[in-house]
Amino acid sequence: MERKLFGTDGIRGTANRFPMTPELVLRLGKAVALHFEEKEKPPRVVIGKDTRLSGYMIETALTSGLVAMGAKVMLTGPLPTPAISFLTRTLGADAGIIISASHNPAKDNGIKIFDARGMKLSDGDEHEIEGLVFSEDPSHSFHEGKGIGKAFRLEDARQRYTEFVKSTVNGTSLGGLKVVIDCANGAGYKVGPDTLSALGAEVIAINNKPDGMNINLGGGATDIRALSGVIVEQGADVGIALDGDADRVIITDSTGAEINGDKIMACLALDLKEKNRLAKDTVVATVMSNSGFESYMRGKGVEVVRTKVGDRYIIEEMKRNGFSFGGEQSGHIIYGDYSTTGDGIITALQFLRLMKEKGTSASALGNGFELWPQVILNVAVREKRPFEDIPEVAAGIRSAQNALSGRGRVLVRYSGTENIARVMVEGKGEAEIKKIAESIAQKLREEIG
């Protein structure tokens, strides 16, 4: 069956347009209940959301579909994606659902589903749920009478998650650190600053007043300009930028300079290796991670295994081969010891803990190596045709790969959540890779832009 709903990170789209309509989401709720139902026992499902206005609409429709099939639904309100994964595991629920479009603008929304282990669903599970959504099987009718489920608010959800993330730094005090946290007006707007404060840091929070339409607007992990300015203005030690659902983080030093996911992974992986907690001395990264990162890790005795883009593929690789740590250049970092998905707040706390333990600055900790020059261009496209079916584009990619053979990389892929082609070119000559990336991007604009 051709995939109609699920992309690389759940379901995502413009709210009130297919597939993010109340009608479709109600059917999805029904399908999720059927999928997780065991021996006629109705499932228990945790539902959280970020701060988008459309979250109210989608939460209501999703809950209706689940309850109509007998499910017991626990509603948390706005919480980070990893909080829903954590609560699903620790509450013994059968499934968890987060309503969020992550770093996308407020007009979009999405749905990510976790199984009882707090793991994102496999392709097979998503395939089955899609089949149930579009099924007309009369045996899948709504329940009646006592068979109808119920929904209630989980009043202590935020407290449970806050206590958990605090526990990951083993009582380390962050006293003496002045931290600016950019909450992206998203799901971490309360739990992020509250956790830092509880651990003793002096906290300055920005973009922490969500109004339903300002999520990711002019801030967060995808736009650190405001954060960098406040850090310098306030004389802070370090900055933390979460994205809309707080499953990723970018860190900045006291000058406002970015410490990206590759650099965060490097220092944290070496800390784990030093403590004999880095399973098989291996880090799992994606094809987007910088070659400078891979070279540095191998020089320190750490192997790098690469996967497709998406934290679900990192987690699958970690699980399949017994690895304990991995992440993405974008700031999705997975500590297998603590979580089964990327967690921006846990990652930030581990970085701050390490600053305190080593008595060093964010810059010294996070800049242990030089990244190779890397250019990433996003090209809006009207369709996602295979690149090999577009002769001019395919020829441009081959030409670029030949030009950089042995001294750089070219990667062109479609976003799994937006109508965007991403062109990544990496090499040691910045002027050269900019020219190559722009050449490929222009061919994409001409052919499918």
Steps between C-alpha positions, in 0.01 A plus 500: 500500500632843409562713809233769521552627854833419661825667402846470655380640833134413543217686329536869421328769297311827506229497767148462354638358175550132423627313691475733801121537494274417796318239292817315406649534848187347655542200268865484601404489867268212428774321303757546778257352753441198275872455435596499868198307626601164650262208557203736512672704770467872417836681476631770730635796304692812611443814290712814517537801272706809434363854517339539156147636487393208281607261776164547672314390187723202431515387864119499519456307174770247585361445848149452358619229263690318773225522760239391243693172475520454876847643567601658828667831413735696727541863392813689607458838331810671355812290561811411298493202267749304717277557803222306327743219420608494867146507638386227263775270631469582868121500520472163332295645213457312175575803284594865516415776254649847467316763296775717355663612177836545672695785338230580240307830509181541705265435206620139487442216741582134525462175688776267622413166657702297752454137597500372859882520514490869409642417156380659178303255290657272242411528133291185542296648784441820304396295197242311709360818656464661158307196383265530797448874442373440148324169571123470454483170688167504691657299784697814585191692605501727805428350842173562685381523858756386753744432219566872455824616657587807703754782508649691792775752571827369643554783746855412607640426151735798492628431851569135417704593195686782677609269780616244247717737295651645819597148607715452189770734637529312831456796730747728320440863597495755221557779751729769367391456139307778330289337230280648230238256371301563182182294530378570142159580655454126485445193713801561725397853602436399862693182565824630345550812717349331807744209482804726464385716790436197720860389442634835614577684175426869455249484217395756243216361288403645162227400257316344794160664456312290244179642353415212267645666191855601595660155532843495329447861392831687499665266746572149615748243371453603137565872558746587778541870416283626786663259744850607397412865553360445849801291605741781416271768644456313831856370529375142524721190501302287259184493289250222436266504201216247492274437203119497504463159663831513694640175361802681361742762627767733369744650751683833479807618684546827689562690176178369346687270260321177408601158629305269270387142541824347371709695750259426784511130413878499489560633851220293655613181325855547626364554851312170474810324368707639787245356744483164313136562415529533120386159376746350252678837485260599223285800418207472260459805275325573171632567151469872579764501774818684407808310382705706746294343780559148370875559461528643852304215657712234332813680612371463856428128460126536439337340197225686312214304341276697262129461426233672293378837626253474788539415865283191457768347276769583755297334774435193283874466436579545869251232595604259224871505588501582871632856471419749774547847353424683178356810346463744217682813394170685552515431875292184547717313751401161640644379831406134498559482876215743560269527203367331189474819298682830456476723807614864482477565872693188604769582244529858625526381862775253412698777328459732800594219739819445303581872509471489878696175543788618286484861615513618142313733266242401242737608225792291625277198554307516175770599252749216521528467123446690176202422283563462128333778302147386424229673300133403536246660267123446526309515173120517499361244252155439358547121489739237633601309188797262531813695409611227260181565301599864445793484252634852557498459877647150491780618269573796729527275806732255319719785376528640854586160646772450241644847564527432875601134479722413796491847653135575570140380495177584318162403643168603347178383662140599555373609839274240652263763640501790251505555121868585510808353337812530715834537327802429720853541364804453720869544430812686602463785252214729606475698176496181296225328698281813498524510122420129468203518740351801323538328162299197618243722673449699182436184299240397757329841479488479122366145486263462796504833683 
